[in-house]
Amino acid sequence: MTEVQTITFGGVMVLLMLRQPIIAIAWILSVALGVLPDEMLVPGIVALIFISLFLVYKREADK
């Protein structure tokens, strides 16, 4: 496993902690199947984490 893939799997763990399992599973599959090039993995996981943070914040604000 390359360094980029290791960082990406760390990001997947963050997604799981943010209760976004479907996004995390889709991301794991895209990494495992090699769908995305390595230069897109880190920016993609960072974007997904920020989107997930926003969704969690919005969900809590709506309560």
N, CA, C and O atoms as a Maestro MAE file, in Angstrom:
{
 s_m_m2io_version
 :::
 2.0.0
}

f_m_ct {
 s_m_title
 :::
 protein
 m_atom[252] {
  # First column is atom index #
  i_m_mmod_type
  r_m_x_coord
  r_m_y_coord
  r_m_z_coord
  i_m_residue_number
  s_m_chain_name
  s_m_pdb_residue_name
  s_m_pdb_atom_name
  i_m_atomic_number
  :::
  1 25 0.853 -1.163 0.000 1 A "MET " " N  " 7
  2 3 0.000 0.000 0.000 1 A "MET " " CA " 6
  3 2 0.907 1.236 0.000 1 A "MET " " C  " 6
  4 15 1.873 1.314 0.760 1 A "MET " " O  " 8
  5 25 0.583 2.179 -0.851 2 A "THR " " N  " 7
  6 3 1.396 3.386 -0.955 2 A "THR " " CA " 6
  7 2 1.049 4.359 0.167 2 A "THR " " C  " 6
  8 15 0.064 4.183 0.884 2 A "THR " " O  " 8
  9 25 1.879 5.385 0.299 3 A "GLU " " N  " 7
  10 3 1.654 6.402 1.331 3 A "GLU " " CA " 6
  11 2 0.330 7.130 1.108 3 A "GLU " " C  " 6
  12 15 -0.396 7.417 2.059 3 A "GLU " " O  " 8
  13 25 0.024 7.423 -0.142 4 A "VAL " " N  " 7
  14 3 -1.227 8.119 -0.462 4 A "VAL " " CA " 6
  15 2 -2.426 7.259 -0.080 4 A "VAL " " C  " 6
  16 15 -3.403 7.772 0.465 4 A "VAL " " O  " 8
  17 25 -2.365 5.979 -0.355 5 A "GLN " " N  " 7
  18 3 -3.466 5.092 0.008 5 A "GLN " " CA " 6
  19 2 -3.611 4.978 1.523 5 A "GLN " " C  " 6
  20 15 -4.728 4.875 2.029 5 A "GLN " " O  " 8
  21 25 -2.496 4.996 2.252 6 A "THR " " N  " 7
  22 3 -2.553 4.962 3.711 6 A "THR " " CA " 6
  23 2 -3.237 6.203 4.255 6 A "THR " " C  " 6
  24 15 -4.071 6.108 5.156 6 A "THR " " O  " 8
  25 25 -2.892 7.372 3.714 7 A "ILE " " N  " 7
  26 3 -3.538 8.622 4.129 7 A "ILE " " CA " 6
  27 2 -5.030 8.569 3.812 7 A "ILE " " C  " 6
  28 15 -5.857 9.004 4.613 7 A "ILE " " O  " 8
  29 25 -5.363 8.043 2.663 8 A "THR " " N  " 7
  30 3 -6.763 7.945 2.259 8 A "THR " " CA " 6
  31 2 -7.549 7.033 3.189 8 A "THR " " C  " 6
  32 15 -8.675 7.359 3.563 8 A "THR " " O  " 8
  33 25 -6.981 5.906 3.565 9 A "PHE " " N  " 7
  34 3 -7.685 5.017 4.487 9 A "PHE " " CA " 6
  35 2 -7.839 5.653 5.863 9 A "PHE " " C  " 6
  36 15 -8.819 5.381 6.556 9 A "PHE " " O  " 8
  37 25 -6.889 6.497 6.274 10 A "GLY " " N  " 7
  38 3 -7.067 7.272 7.500 10 A "GLY " " CA " 6
  39 2 -8.259 8.206 7.386 10 A "GLY " " C  " 6
  40 15 -9.026 8.364 8.335 10 A "GLY " " O  " 8
  41 25 -8.411 8.817 6.233 11 A "GLY " " N  " 7
  42 3 -9.567 9.671 5.989 11 A "GLY " " CA " 6
  43 2 -10.868 8.899 6.009 11 A "GLY " " C  " 6
  44 15 -11.897 9.415 6.445 11 A "GLY " " O  " 8
  45 25 -10.827 7.661 5.537 12 A "VAL " " N  " 7
  46 3 -12.018 6.813 5.583 12 A "VAL " " CA " 6
  47 2 -12.411 6.541 7.035 12 A "VAL " " C  " 6
  48 15 -13.597 6.505 7.361 12 A "VAL " " O  " 8
  49 25 -11.426 6.351 7.900 13 A "MET " " N  " 7
  50 3 -11.725 6.157 9.320 13 A "MET " " CA " 6
  51 2 -12.414 7.389 9.901 13 A "MET " " C  " 6
  52 15 -13.326 7.269 10.718 13 A "MET " " O  " 8
  53 25 -11.975 8.567 9.476 14 A "VAL " " N  " 7
  54 3 -12.625 9.805 9.922 14 A "VAL " " CA " 6
  55 2 -14.073 9.832 9.439 14 A "VAL " " C  " 6
  56 15 -14.971 10.204 10.195 14 A "VAL " " O  " 8
  57 25 -14.305 9.444 8.196 15 A "LEU " " N  " 7
  58 3 -15.675 9.401 7.675 15 A "LEU " " CA " 6
  59 2 -16.545 8.439 8.482 15 A "LEU " " C  " 6
  60 15 -17.714 8.724 8.742 15 A "LEU " " O  " 8
  61 25 -15.979 7.313 8.874 16 A "LEU " " N  " 7
  62 3 -16.746 6.369 9.684 16 A "LEU " " CA " 6
  63 2 -17.060 6.954 11.057 16 A "LEU " " C  " 6
  64 15 -18.148 6.732 11.588 16 A "LEU " " O  " 8
  65 25 -16.121 7.699 11.636 17 A "MET " " N  " 7
  66 3 -16.380 8.338 12.929 17 A "MET " " CA " 6
  67 2 -17.425 9.440 12.810 17 A "MET " " C  " 6
  68 15 -18.124 9.742 13.777 17 A "MET " " O  " 8
  69 25 -17.537 10.042 11.625 18 A "LEU " " N  " 7
  70 3 -18.552 11.070 11.395 18 A "LEU " " CA " 6
  71 2 -19.899 10.466 10.988 18 A "LEU " " C  " 6
  72 15 -20.816 11.187 10.596 18 A "LEU " " O  " 8
  73 25 -20.008 9.160 11.085 19 A "ARG " " N  " 7
  74 3 -21.239 8.429 10.767 19 A "ARG " " CA " 6
  75 2 -21.663 8.615 9.309 19 A "ARG " " C  " 6
  76 15 -22.822 8.908 9.015 19 A "ARG " " O  " 8
  77 25 -20.714 8.440 8.422 20 A "GLN " " N  " 7
  78 3 -20.973 8.486 6.982 20 A "GLN " " CA " 6
  79 2 -20.511 7.162 6.355 20 A "GLN " " C  " 6
  80 15 -19.586 7.159 5.543 20 A "GLN " " O  " 8
  81 25 -21.142 6.039 6.722 21 A "PRO " " N  " 7
  82 3 -20.623 4.740 6.279 21 A "PRO " " CA " 6
  83 2 -20.745 4.489 4.781 21 A "PRO " " C  " 6
  84 15 -19.871 3.843 4.204 21 A "PRO " " O  " 8
  85 25 -21.787 4.971 4.142 22 A "ILE " " N  " 7
  86 3 -21.946 4.708 2.706 22 A "ILE " " CA " 6
  87 2 -20.865 5.430 1.910 22 A "ILE " " C  " 6
  88 15 -20.310 4.870 0.964 22 A "ILE " " O  " 8
  89 25 -20.564 6.671 2.291 23 A "ILE " " N  " 7
  90 3 -19.491 7.407 1.618 23 A "ILE " " CA " 6
  91 2 -18.162 6.701 1.848 23 A "ILE " " C  " 6
  92 15 -17.354 6.582 0.927 23 A "ILE " " O  " 8
  93 25 -17.931 6.232 3.074 24 A "ALA " " N  " 7
  94 3 -16.679 5.542 3.390 24 A "ALA " " CA " 6
  95 2 -16.542 4.251 2.588 24 A "ALA " " C  " 6
  96 15 -15.464 3.956 2.071 24 A "ALA " " O  " 8
  97 25 -17.612 3.487 2.480 25 A "ILE " " N  " 7
  98 3 -17.560 2.233 1.722 25 A "ILE " " CA " 6
  99 2 -17.301 2.506 0.244 25 A "ILE " " C  " 6
  100 15 -16.513 1.803 -0.389 25 A "ILE " " O  " 8
  101 25 -17.955 3.516 -0.304 26 A "ALA " " N  " 7
  102 3 -17.725 3.866 -1.710 26 A "ALA " " CA " 6
  103 2 -16.282 4.297 -1.930 26 A "ALA " " C  " 6
  104 15 -15.682 3.967 -2.953 26 A "ALA " " O  " 8
  105 25 -15.728 5.032 -0.977 27 A "TRP " " N  " 7
  106 3 -14.346 5.492 -1.108 27 A "TRP " " CA " 6
  107 2 -13.374 4.323 -1.016 27 A "TRP " " C  " 6
  108 15 -12.399 4.271 -1.766 27 A "TRP " " O  " 8
  109 25 -13.629 3.377 -0.098 28 A "ILE " " N  " 7
  110 3 -12.777 2.189 0.019 28 A "ILE " " CA " 6
  111 2 -12.787 1.408 -1.292 28 A "ILE " " C  " 6
  112 15 -11.738 0.967 -1.761 28 A "ILE " " O  " 8
  113 25 -13.959 1.238 -1.879 29 A "LEU " " N  " 7
  114 3 -14.047 0.510 -3.147 29 A "LEU " " CA " 6
  115 2 -13.307 1.226 -4.266 29 A "LEU " " C  " 6
  116 15 -12.655 0.582 -5.088 29 A "LEU " " O  " 8
  117 25 -13.401 2.556 -4.307 30 A "SER " " N  " 7
  118 3 -12.711 3.286 -5.374 30 A "SER " " CA " 6
  119 2 -11.201 3.180 -5.230 30 A "SER " " C  " 6
  120 15 -10.485 3.120 -6.230 30 A "SER " " O  " 8
  121 25 -10.709 3.155 -3.990 31 A "VAL " " N  " 7
  122 3 -9.264 3.001 -3.776 31 A "VAL " " CA " 6
  123 2 -8.839 1.571 -4.097 31 A "VAL " " C  " 6
  124 15 -7.839 1.358 -4.783 31 A "VAL " " O  " 8
  125 25 -9.592 0.600 -3.607 32 A "ALA " " N  " 7
  126 3 -9.227 -0.803 -3.807 32 A "ALA " " CA " 6
  127 2 -9.268 -1.207 -5.277 32 A "ALA " " C  " 6
  128 15 -8.444 -2.001 -5.730 32 A "ALA " " O  " 8
  129 25 -10.220 -0.665 -6.012 33 A "LEU " " N  " 7
  130 3 -10.338 -1.015 -7.426 33 A "LEU " " CA " 6
  131 2 -9.467 -0.151 -8.331 33 A "LEU " " C  " 6
  132 15 -9.360 -0.416 -9.528 33 A "LEU " " O  " 8
  133 25 -8.845 0.878 -7.764 34 A "GLY " " N  " 7
  134 3 -7.971 1.741 -8.557 34 A "GLY " " CA " 6
  135 2 -8.720 2.631 -9.523 34 A "GLY " " C  " 6
  136 15 -8.208 2.959 -10.594 34 A "GLY " " O  " 8
  137 25 -9.933 3.028 -9.158 35 A "VAL " " N  " 7
  138 3 -10.759 3.854 -10.037 35 A "VAL " " CA " 6
  139 2 -10.175 5.257 -10.188 35 A "VAL " " C  " 6
  140 15 -10.169 5.820 -11.282 35 A "VAL " " O  " 8
  141 25 -9.687 5.814 -9.081 36 A "LEU " " N  " 7
  142 3 -9.135 7.170 -9.103 36 A "LEU " " CA " 6
  143 2 -7.617 7.124 -9.149 36 A "LEU " " C  " 6
  144 15 -7.010 6.239 -8.546 36 A "LEU " " O  " 8
  145 25 -6.989 8.065 -9.855 37 A "PRO " " N  " 7
  146 3 -5.529 8.137 -9.825 37 A "PRO " " CA " 6
  147 2 -5.052 8.606 -8.449 37 A "PRO " " C  " 6
  148 15 -5.801 9.249 -7.713 37 A "PRO " " O  " 8
  149 25 -3.809 8.280 -8.108 38 A "ASP " " N  " 7
  150 3 -3.268 8.608 -6.784 38 A "ASP " " CA " 6
  151 2 -3.288 10.096 -6.473 38 A "ASP " " C  " 6
  152 15 -3.468 10.476 -5.316 38 A "ASP " " O  " 8
  153 25 -3.105 10.952 -7.481 39 A "GLU " " N  " 7
  154 3 -3.076 12.393 -7.207 39 A "GLU " " CA " 6
  155 2 -4.454 12.950 -6.857 39 A "GLU " " C  " 6
  156 15 -4.557 14.091 -6.408 39 A "GLU " " O  " 8
  157 25 -5.512 12.164 -7.053 40 A "MET " " N  " 7
  158 3 -6.869 12.616 -6.710 40 A "MET " " CA " 6
  159 2 -7.347 12.080 -5.360 40 A "MET " " C  " 6
  160 15 -8.379 12.529 -4.859 40 A "MET " " O  " 8
  161 25 -6.632 11.143 -4.767 41 A "LEU " " N  " 7
  162 3 -7.113 10.504 -3.548 41 A "LEU " " CA " 6
  163 2 -7.133 11.449 -2.353 41 A "LEU " " C  " 6
  164 15 -8.149 11.557 -1.667 41 A "LEU " " O  " 8
  165 25 -6.018 12.134 -2.096 42 A "VAL " " N  " 7
  166 3 -5.945 13.005 -0.916 42 A "VAL " " CA " 6
  167 2 -6.883 14.203 -1.043 42 A "VAL " " C  " 6
  168 15 -7.630 14.464 -0.100 42 A "VAL " " O  " 8
  169 25 -6.889 14.956 -2.160 43 A "PRO " " N  " 7
  170 3 -7.859 16.060 -2.246 43 A "PRO " " CA " 6
  171 2 -9.306 15.581 -2.175 43 A "PRO " " C  " 6
  172 15 -10.161 16.270 -1.619 43 A "PRO " " O  " 8
  173 25 -9.579 14.424 -2.724 44 A "GLY " " N  " 7
  174 3 -10.936 13.892 -2.686 44 A "GLY " " CA " 6
  175 2 -11.385 13.544 -1.282 44 A "GLY " " C  " 6
  176 15 -12.510 13.860 -0.894 44 A "GLY " " O  " 8
  177 25 -10.513 12.894 -0.509 45 A "ILE " " N  " 7
  178 3 -10.899 12.515 0.851 45 A "ILE " " CA " 6
  179 2 -11.032 13.743 1.735 45 A "ILE " " C  " 6
  180 15 -11.891 13.779 2.616 45 A "ILE " " O  " 8
  181 25 -10.194 14.749 1.514 46 A "VAL " " N  " 7
  182 3 -10.310 15.995 2.288 46 A "VAL " " CA " 6
  183 2 -11.642 16.676 1.985 46 A "VAL " " C  " 6
  184 15 -12.315 17.158 2.896 46 A "VAL " " O  " 8
  185 25 -12.018 16.715 0.726 47 A "ALA " " N  " 7
  186 3 -13.302 17.320 0.358 47 A "ALA " " CA " 6
  187 2 -14.465 16.549 0.980 47 A "ALA " " C  " 6
  188 15 -15.414 17.158 1.473 47 A "ALA " " O  " 8
  189 25 -14.402 15.231 0.962 48 A "LEU " " N  " 7
  190 3 -15.472 14.434 1.562 48 A "LEU " " CA " 6
  191 2 -15.563 14.639 3.069 48 A "LEU " " C  " 6
  192 15 -16.660 14.644 3.628 48 A "LEU " " O  " 8
  193 25 -14.417 14.807 3.731 49 A "ILE " " N  " 7
  194 3 -14.435 15.050 5.177 49 A "ILE " " CA " 6
  195 2 -15.091 16.386 5.472 49 A "ILE " " C  " 6
  196 15 -15.904 16.478 6.392 49 A "ILE " " O  " 8
  197 25 -14.757 17.432 4.711 50 A "PHE " " N  " 7
  198 3 -15.376 18.737 4.940 50 A "PHE " " CA " 6
  199 2 -16.879 18.696 4.669 50 A "PHE " " C  " 6
  200 15 -17.658 19.293 5.413 50 A "PHE " " O  " 8
  201 25 -17.288 18.004 3.623 51 A "ILE " " N  " 7
  202 3 -18.719 17.874 3.333 51 A "ILE " " CA " 6
  203 2 -19.417 17.114 4.463 51 A "ILE " " C  " 6
  204 15 -20.515 17.486 4.879 51 A "ILE " " O  " 8
  205 25 -18.786 16.059 4.954 52 A "SER " " N  " 7
  206 3 -19.378 15.292 6.044 52 A "SER " " CA " 6
  207 2 -19.479 16.116 7.317 52 A "SER " " C  " 6
  208 15 -20.472 16.022 8.039 52 A "SER " " O  " 8
  209 25 -18.458 16.925 7.602 53 A "LEU " " N  " 7
  210 3 -18.525 17.812 8.768 53 A "LEU " " CA " 6
  211 2 -19.695 18.775 8.639 53 A "LEU " " C  " 6
  212 15 -20.412 19.021 9.608 53 A "LEU " " O  " 8
  213 25 -19.886 19.314 7.451 54 A "PHE " " N  " 7
  214 3 -21.008 20.219 7.219 54 A "PHE " " CA " 6
  215 2 -22.340 19.505 7.428 54 A "PHE " " C  " 6
  216 15 -23.246 20.055 8.054 54 A "PHE " " O  " 8
  217 25 -22.465 18.283 6.906 55 A "LEU " " N  " 7
  218 3 -23.709 17.533 7.064 55 A "LEU " " CA " 6
  219 2 -24.003 17.218 8.527 55 A "LEU " " C  " 6
  220 15 -25.149 17.306 8.968 55 A "LEU " " O  " 8
  221 25 -22.965 16.851 9.280 56 A "VAL " " N  " 7
  222 3 -23.155 16.567 10.703 56 A "VAL " " CA " 6
  223 2 -23.557 17.836 11.434 56 A "VAL " " C  " 6
  224 15 -24.456 17.811 12.275 56 A "VAL " " O  " 8
  225 25 -22.902 18.944 11.122 57 A "TYR " " N  " 7
  226 3 -23.237 20.224 11.759 57 A "TYR " " CA " 6
  227 2 -24.676 20.616 11.435 57 A "TYR " " C  " 6
  228 15 -25.417 21.048 12.319 57 A "TYR " " O  " 8
  229 25 -25.073 20.466 10.174 58 A "LYS " " N  " 7
  230 3 -26.437 20.818 9.769 58 A "LYS " " CA " 6
  231 2 -27.465 19.916 10.448 58 A "LYS " " C  " 6
  232 15 -28.518 20.383 10.881 58 A "LYS " " O  " 8
  233 25 -27.159 18.640 10.538 59 A "ARG " " N  " 7
  234 3 -28.073 17.700 11.190 59 A "ARG " " CA " 6
  235 2 -28.275 18.078 12.657 59 A "ARG " " C  " 6
  236 15 -29.397 18.039 13.163 59 A "ARG " " O  " 8
  237 25 -27.190 18.443 13.337 60 A "GLU " " N  " 7
  238 3 -27.295 18.835 14.746 60 A "GLU " " CA " 6
  239 2 -28.008 20.175 14.899 60 A "GLU " " C  " 6
  240 15 -28.734 20.383 15.871 60 A "GLU " " O  " 8
  241 25 -27.808 21.075 13.952 61 A "ALA " " N  " 7
  242 3 -28.453 22.390 14.026 61 A "ALA " " CA " 6
  243 2 -29.956 22.278 13.793 61 A "ALA " " C  " 6
  244 15 -30.724 23.080 14.326 61 A "ALA " " O  " 8
  245 25 -30.379 21.306 13.015 62 A "ASP " " N  " 7
  246 3 -31.803 21.132 12.725 62 A "ASP " " CA " 6
  247 2 -32.576 20.493 13.877 62 A "ASP " " C  " 6
  248 15 -33.807 20.509 13.886 62 A "ASP " " O  " 8
  249 25 -31.861 19.938 14.838 63 A "LYS " " N  " 7
  250 3 -32.546 19.279 15.969 63 A "LYS " " CA " 6
  251 2 -33.199 20.278 16.881 63 A "LYS " " C  " 6
  252 15 -33.815 19.895 17.876 63 A "LYS " " O  " 8
  :::
 }
 m_bond[251] {
  # First column is bond index #
  i_m_from
  i_m_to
  i_m_order
  :::
  1 1 2 1
  2 2 3 1
  3 3 4 2
  4 3 5 1
  5 5 6 1
  6 6 7 1
  7 7 8 2
  8 7 9 1
  9 9 10 1
  10 10 11 1
  11 11 12 2
  12 11 13 1
  13 13 14 1
  14 14 15 1
  15 15 16 2
  16 15 17 1
  17 17 18 1
  18 18 19 1
  19 19 20 2
  20 19 21 1
  21 21 22 1
  22 22 23 1
  23 23 24 2
  24 23 25 1
  25 25 26 1
  26 26 27 1
  27 27 28 2
  28 27 29 1
  29 29 30 1
  30 30 31 1
  31 31 32 2
  32 31 33 1
  33 33 34 1
  34 34 35 1
  35 35 36 2
  36 35 37 1
  37 37 38 1
  38 38 39 1
  39 39 40 2
  40 39 41 1
  41 41 42 1
  42 42 43 1
  43 43 44 2
  44 43 45 1
  45 45 46 1
  46 46 47 1
  47 47 48 2
  48 47 49 1
  49 49 50 1
  50 50 51 1
  51 51 52 2
  52 51 53 1
  53 53 54 1
  54 54 55 1
  55 55 56 2
  56 55 57 1
  57 57 58 1
  58 58 59 1
  59 59 60 2
  60 59 61 1
  61 61 62 1
  62 62 63 1
  63 63 64 2
  64 63 65 1
  65 65 66 1
  66 66 67 1
  67 67 68 2
  68 67 69 1
  69 69 70 1
  70 70 71 1
  71 71 72 2
  72 71 73 1
  73 73 74 1
  74 74 75 1
  75 75 76 2
  76 75 77 1
  77 77 78 1
  78 78 79 1
  79 79 80 2
  80 79 81 1
  81 81 82 1
  82 82 83 1
  83 83 84 2
  84 83 85 1
  85 85 86 1
  86 86 87 1
  87 87 88 2
  88 87 89 1
  89 89 90 1
  90 90 91 1
  91 91 92 2
  92 91 93 1
  93 93 94 1
  94 94 95 1
  95 95 96 2
  96 95 97 1
  97 97 98 1
  98 98 99 1
  99 99 100 2
  100 99 101 1
  101 101 102 1
  102 102 103 1
  103 103 104 2
  104 103 105 1
  105 105 106 1
  106 106 107 1
  107 107 108 2
  108 107 109 1
  109 109 110 1
  110 110 111 1
  111 111 112 2
  112 111 113 1
  113 113 114 1
  114 114 115 1
  115 115 116 2
  116 115 117 1
  117 117 118 1
  118 118 119 1
  119 119 120 2
  120 119 121 1
  121 121 122 1
  122 122 123 1
  123 123 124 2
  124 123 125 1
  125 125 126 1
  126 126 127 1
  127 127 128 2
  128 127 129 1
  129 129 130 1
  130 130 131 1
  131 131 132 2
  132 131 133 1
  133 133 134 1
  134 134 135 1
  135 135 136 2
  136 135 137 1
  137 137 138 1
  138 138 139 1
  139 139 140 2
  140 139 141 1
  141 141 142 1
  142 142 143 1
  143 143 144 2
  144 143 145 1
  145 145 146 1
  146 146 147 1
  147 147 148 2
  148 147 149 1
  149 149 150 1
  150 150 151 1
  151 151 152 2
  152 151 153 1
  153 153 154 1
  154 154 155 1
  155 155 156 2
  156 155 157 1
  157 157 158 1
  158 158 159 1
  159 159 160 2
  160 159 161 1
  161 161 162 1
  162 162 163 1
  163 163 164 2
  164 163 165 1
  165 165 166 1
  166 166 167 1
  167 167 168 2
  168 167 169 1
  169 169 170 1
  170 170 171 1
  171 171 172 2
  172 171 173 1
  173 173 174 1
  174 174 175 1
  175 175 176 2
  176 175 177 1
  177 177 178 1
  178 178 179 1
  179 179 180 2
  180 179 181 1
  181 181 182 1
  182 182 183 1
  183 183 184 2
  184 183 185 1
  185 185 186 1
  186 186 187 1
  187 187 188 2
  188 187 189 1
  189 189 190 1
  190 190 191 1
  191 191 192 2
  192 191 193 1
  193 193 194 1
  194 194 195 1
  195 195 196 2
  196 195 197 1
  197 197 198 1
  198 198 199 1
  199 199 200 2
  200 199 201 1
  201 201 202 1
  202 202 203 1
  203 203 204 2
  204 203 205 1
  205 205 206 1
  206 206 207 1
  207 207 208 2
  208 207 209 1
  209 209 210 1
  210 210 211 1
  211 211 212 2
  212 211 213 1
  213 213 214 1
  214 214 215 1
  215 215 216 2
  216 215 217 1
  217 217 218 1
  218 218 219 1
  219 219 220 2
  220 219 221 1
  221 221 222 1
  222 222 223 1
  223 223 224 2
  224 223 225 1
  225 225 226 1
  226 226 227 1
  227 227 228 2
  228 227 229 1
  229 229 230 1
  230 230 231 1
  231 231 232 2
  232 231 233 1
  233 233 234 1
  234 234 235 1
  235 235 236 2
  236 235 237 1
  237 237 238 1
  238 238 239 1
  239 239 240 2
  240 239 241 1
  241 241 242 1
  242 242 243 1
  243 243 244 2
  244 243 245 1
  245 245 246 1
  246 246 247 1
  247 247 248 2
  248 247 249 1
  249 249 250 1
  250 250 251 1
  251 251 252 2
  :::
 }
}
